[in-house]
Amino acid sequence: MKPRELVERLNETINAHDLPAGRALYADDARLIPASGVAMDLDGLDNMMAASIAALPDLQMTVQRWVESGDTVVTEELMEATHLSGKRVQLPMVHITRVAGDRIVERVAYHDTAGILRQLTD
């Protein structure tokens, strides 16, 4: 599977809220860096995604721009969802994803986590 196809598949699993299918796309020892900058393992990723989906049950990701270079795919994305409070939120983000073979071996996220909080308190 080409790197872009793998990232497309990952986004499909996120939008379907299918955490096991998404996890299967990663190498067991993948380097995962969320927006906090603190590395996590696959269990941490699962926990973060489960908490996000619990708070934002209709969460959907849309890729707005693709940049591809060899084994690396950079996506500019927009997460949109309705929080349990009923407020609609949007969060722009960037993911840098590196692929080896048919698995994601590195994924780094950049976004303004506090942006969600600002939208929920406005």
C-alpha angles and dihedrals in degrees: 000000000000117000094251092049090053092051090047089053091048091053090050090055091048092051090047089048087232102150097175092053091049093048090052089064093064129081111245091245098040117156104239121185117176123197090276088068092231113124118239137187127233092274089055090049091051091050092049093048093046091051091048093051092046091055095037105034096177095045114159131178123210122190109222099177136018126202117182130189120166109296094354130086123189117197130189104207141179120216113202126183147141113248120223086256088065094250118133115229136188127195123186113210144169126220126193109200126185120196131199117187107322098334138080107244099176135021125174122185129204122189143123103261090184087061089077091052092050091052092049094051098043 
